[in-house]
Amino acid sequence: KVRWESAEVAHPEAFGKEEFRAILAEAKALGLEPIPLMQTFGHAEYVLGCERYRLMRECPERKNCYCASSPEVRRFQKRLLLEYLELFGPDVKRFHLGGDEAYGYGSCATCKAREPLSLYIEHLDAISEELTARQIRPIVWHDMLQHFDKSCGSFARLPKRYGIWYWEYYVRRYQTWSKQAEEALCREAVAGREIVFCAASQCYRDDPFLVKYGLHRANIAEAADVFRRCGLSGLCLTSWSVHTGSKTLQMPLMDFAAMEYRTHDPAAHWQAVVRANFGDASPDALDALTGWDDDLGNIDGRYGKYKDAAIPAAGLVESVACSPEKRGDYARRANLVLDRVEGALDELRKVPSGKRTDLLRLALEAGELKRDFHRAQLMRLETGRPVGVSVDRARIYYRREQAEPTVKRSLRRVYDPLNL
């Protein structure tokens, strides 16, 4: 969200360049290394959603993926990359070229005629010429490379100057992470590839108010273990889905990741993190408060429809009420979450008000919003009547971290399905 000259796509919340330079200066003063991220394949809605850039789409009907065979795409991305470098300054060491979740990639007639991985590498090489000239390491996400070759042999075909950031945001039993992938990462690390393993403190399917501590803690601990076991270059903690959860409540997970990076002792580390951030609060109660899925995709299983900033249909809960089977299933889910949340709130309120940390007070507020949300769902399912939910209270909660356009969208994601 920066106002670029070479791309007329500024978001209402975008920073001016001087504002952003001040952020970069503060980051560097703290000893951080800012790494630019520019999308080169997928996640291009912010550009391709504009009519003037429509011809750069891979598929005319989809606005999320650039056409890698288009000369205009390459000219556009090279111009934008130079503007990134000018903004970030002369000491850039790494430049992330994205490359993930490009689901429409390779589908136009011109791209279909090419071997997917060869075209992928050719496009990256063309865009990163300036990076190579300045001895800046280009970086890509791993998932499309793995998509091209399930055995992960495509990792070895990517030139070694590219770093690979392998992301896995759940724990192994839920996702595609495999022994085969681990072996491929180990081979590439031994061969001199810079590989960073990425966990998440917030991601797709997270809670609209809180952060799933148990899920993300397990993910971070496993990522740190793989990082050490394979001798990888680094561990990264990412945070996605700005319209869910709370960035402030993710701070304990950042502390936890730093501890796990140094030594592997997740139980002791989490106890220390809870004590430092939540005082006398019960770790079990925090897990119960934050550990249950509020994703509206649970209603009918179509998770992708509700990903990230997508807004479910208005009145969705009332439409579920028309189906006895769906109504019963969703009511069971909502009651389960409600029971857990109410029990956790009761336990956490045992900490005297004078001993509650700022983070504990924020967690209690978020937990109350979560409780009210589930009560509202059940009222809609059972009676169809309007429910007593204070949207204004949620608005105040979101305004702590989000600008007004984002606040409005976050509220719509939560309350449109309830017709509020």
N, C-alpha and C positions, 0 to 999 in steps of 0.2 A: 504494500500500500504506500507507494511513493509516486509523486507526480512526475512522470517522465515526459521528455520532449519527443522522443522517438516512438512513443506509443500513446495514443490519445484515448486512454482507458481509465483515467483516474477515478478511484472510488471516492465517495463523499468524505470518508474518514482518512484519506491518504495524506501522508506527511509531505510538506514541502521539503526541498532538498536541504535547506539550511537547518530545519528542524531535525532532519534525519542525521545530518552530519554531527549535530550535538549529541545524539544518541550514540553514534559510533565513537565519538571522542570519549564519552563516559565509559563505554564498554572497554575501550583500550586502556583507559586509566585504571580500570579494575583488573587488568591483566588478561582480559578475554581477547580471543581472536575472532573478529567478525568474519563470517563466511557467506558470501552472496549466494542466493538460490534463485536461478532463473529457469522456468519451465521450458523444455525443448520439445516435448512430445505431448503428454497428456496434461490434465489440470489447466487447460488453456481457456476456460470459460470467460475469464476476465478480459481476454483479448477477443476471442472468436465469437463472443456474444454480441459484439458491436458489428453493425451492418457493414461498415467500411472494410472490415477484415474477414468477411464471410468467405471470400474466395480462397482463403488459406486453410479452410477446413479439410480434413481428410474425408469426412462424410458430410454432405450438404445439410442433412437433418440433425447432425450432432455437433455441438459447439465445444466439446471438451478435448479434441485432439487435432494437432497440426498435421498437415500432409508433409511427410519427410522428403517427398520427391519434388516439392514445389520450390523453384528458384526464388520466388518471392518470399516464402517462409524463411529461407536461409538468409536472404538479404536483410529481412526484418530482424531476425534474431541476432545477426552480427552487429547491426546498429545498436540494438538494445543492450547487448553485452558490453559494448564499448562505453555506453552511458553508465552501466553498472560499475565498471572499473573506474571511471572518472569520479563517481560518487564515493566509492569505498576507499579510494586513495591508492598510493603506490606500494603499500606494504601487504597487499592481498597475497596469501600463500595458497589458498584453496578456493575453488569456485565450483559450486554445486549446480549441475546441469539438469537436475530432476530426473525425468525419464520413467517415473512410476505410473502405474494404473492407466496406461495409454490404451484403453480397451478398444478404441476404434482403429488403432494403428494397423497399417498395411492392408486396408480394405478397399482403397480406390483402385481403378484399373491399372494405373501406372505402378503403384506400390505392389500390387498383387503379382506383377511380373518379376519382382525381385525376391531373392532369398531374404527373409525378414531380418535376421541378425546382421547380414552384410550391409543392408540398407541402414539399419540402426547405427552401426559403427561408422559408416560413411557420413551420416548426418552429424553425429557427434564430432567426428574429425573436422568436418567443414566449419562447424560453429566454434570449435575450440582452437582454431589456428592462432588467434591472438593470445590465448592463454599459454600455448606452447612457446610462442615467441618470447613471452615474459617469464617463462619458467614457473608458471602457476599450475598447480595440480588440478586437473578437472576431476569431478566426482559425479557418480551416478548412483541412484538406488538400484537394488538388486533384482526386483521382482519381474521386470520384463525380460531380463537376461534368463531368469529361471523359467519364465513362461515359454521362451523359445526352445529351451532344452531342459526337460524335467530332471535330467541327470546332472545338471549344473555344468556341463562341459562348455557352455557358452562363456562362463567366467574366464576360462583360459584363453578364449579367442579375443576377448577385449584387450587392447594394448595395455601393457603394464603401467603406463603413465597415468591411467585412470584409477582413482580410488573407488572402491565399492563400499557403499553403506548398506549393510544388510539389516532390514527392519523386521521385527517380530514383536507384535504388541500384545499377544496373549501368551499362554503357557503351552508347552509343546502338545499336550493332548488335545487342544482345541484347534490347532492350526496346521499348516503344511510343513512346519519345521521338521526336518528329518535327519537321520544319521548321515545320509548321502550328502545333504547340504552342508553339514558340519565338516565332513571329510573334504569337500570341495573348498571350503573356506580355509581349512588348515593347509591344503596344498598351495593355495594362492598366497597365503601368508608366508610360507616357506620360500616361495618363488620370488618374494620381494614386493608383493602387492600391498598397498596400504588399504586395510580393511577395518572398518568401524562397525561394531555391532550396536544396533539401536533398539532400545526399549521405549516405553511411553509412560508418561504420568497422566495422560488423558488421550482418548482416542474414540473412534467410532463405537457406538452402542454405550457410551458412558451415560451417567446420570445427568438429568437436566439441572440439578442443583449442587450435587456433591461430587466426590471423586472416589472411585472404587479402590480403596486402599488395599484390600486383600488381593485383588486381581493384579494390580499394577506392582505391588510389592513382589509377588511371585515372579512376574515377568522380568522385573529388574534384577532379582537375585539370579535367575537362570541366565539372563544376558551377560551378567558379570562373570558367571561361571564359565560360559562359552568363551568370553573374551580372554580369560586367563588360560583356559585349557588349550585353546588354539593358538595362543601367542599373537593375538590380533593387535592392531595399532591403537585401538581406543574403544571406549564405550560412550555412547551418546544417549541422553534422555530427551526424547522429543515430546511435544505437546500439540495436539490437534483439536479440531472441532470447537471453535471459539464460542459456538452457541450452546455449549453444554458445560456443566460443572463450574468450577471456580479455579482461577489461576492461583489465588492466594492459598487455597487449601491444598494445592499441589506442592507447596514449599517443603513440607515434611518428606515427600517422596524424593525431592532433590537432595535433601540431607542424606536420606537412606541410600540413594544411588552413589553418592560420594563415598560413603562408608564401605559399600559393597565393592566399589572399584578397588579399594585398598586391600581389604581382607574379606573373606566369605564367612559371615556369621549372621545370617538374616534375622534369627530370633532375637539375639542380643542387640543387634543394631536397631531393630524396630522398637524394642523396649526403650532404648536410649532416645530415639527420635520422638516417641510419644511423650516421654518425660520432659524433654526439652521444649516441645511445642505445645503440649496439651496439659502439662502439669500432672495433677492427680487423676486425670480421666482414665477410664478403663480401656485398654487396647481392644479387648473383646467387644465392648460396646461400640467403639468407633468402627470396628469391622462390621458389626451388625447394622449400624446406621448407614454405612456406605456400600454394602455388599450386594444389593439387590437391584435387578435390572428394571429400569423404568422405560426402556425403549418402546415406543408405540408400535414398532414393527412386530412386537410380540402378539399383537392382536390377530394378525393373519399370516405371520411368518415372512412377509416381504420386507426384510430388513433394509435392502438397498433403497427402497422408496423413501426412507426417512434418514438417509445418511447425511451427516454434517449439517449443512444449512437448509436442507429440504424441509418444507413445511407440510405436515400431513393435512388431509382434507378437513375443512371445518365440519363439525358435527360427526366426526368419525366414531366417537364412542356411542352416540345415539344409533348410528347405523349398525354397530355391533350388537346393540340391544335387540335388534330385529331378528337376530339369529340365535335361537336358544342354545345351540352348541357353542358358538363363539362367546355368547354372553356368560355362560357358565364357566368356561375355561378362563376368560379374562377376569371374572369376578374372583375366582380362586387365586389367581396370580396377585391381584390387587389386595385381597385380604391377607395373603401371606406377607407381602411387603409391609402392609400397614401394621400388622402385629409385630413384626421385627423392628420397625422404625419406632413405634410407640414404646416398646420395651427398652430399646436403646436410649431413647430420650429420657425415660424415667431413670435409667442407670446413670447417664451423664449428668443429670440435674442434681445428683447427690453431691457433686463437687460444689462447695459453698460459693455463692456468687462472688465473694471477695477474693477467692482463690482461682477463679476462672481466667485462663489466658485469653488474649484476643482471638486466637485461632479456635479455641473451644467455644467462645461466644458465637463466632461465625458459623462453626459446624452445627451448633444448636439451632441457629436461625435457619440454616439451610435444611436441617432435618425437619423443622416445623413446616417449612414450605413443601417439602416432600410428603409429609404426613397429610397436609391439607389437600395436596394434589390427588393422592390416592383416595381420600375420603370423597372428593368431588367426583372422581371416576365412578366409585361405587354408587353414589347418589344418582348419577346419570343413568347407570345401568339398571338400577333397581326401581327408580321412580320416574325418570325422565324429566324431573323438575329442575329449575335453576338451583345452583348450589352456592353456598356461602363461602366463596374463596376470595381473598383479597389480592386481586391482581396488582394493586398499587404496592403492596408489600414486596411482591416479587420484582416489581419495577425498581424499587429502591435497592434491592439486593443486586440486581444486574448492573445498575448504574455505578456501583463501586468500581467496576472494572471495564465497562463497555461504554462506547459512545452511543449517542441516541439512536442512530439507524440500526445498530447491532442490537441494542436493547429491545427495540420494537420487534425485530425478527426473532429474538430469543423468546419473547413473550408469546408470539404467535405459534412457535413450535410447541410450546407447552399447553397453551390454552385454546387455540383454535379447535383442536379435536373435541374439546368440551363445549364448544359453541359459546365461549365467554368473550 
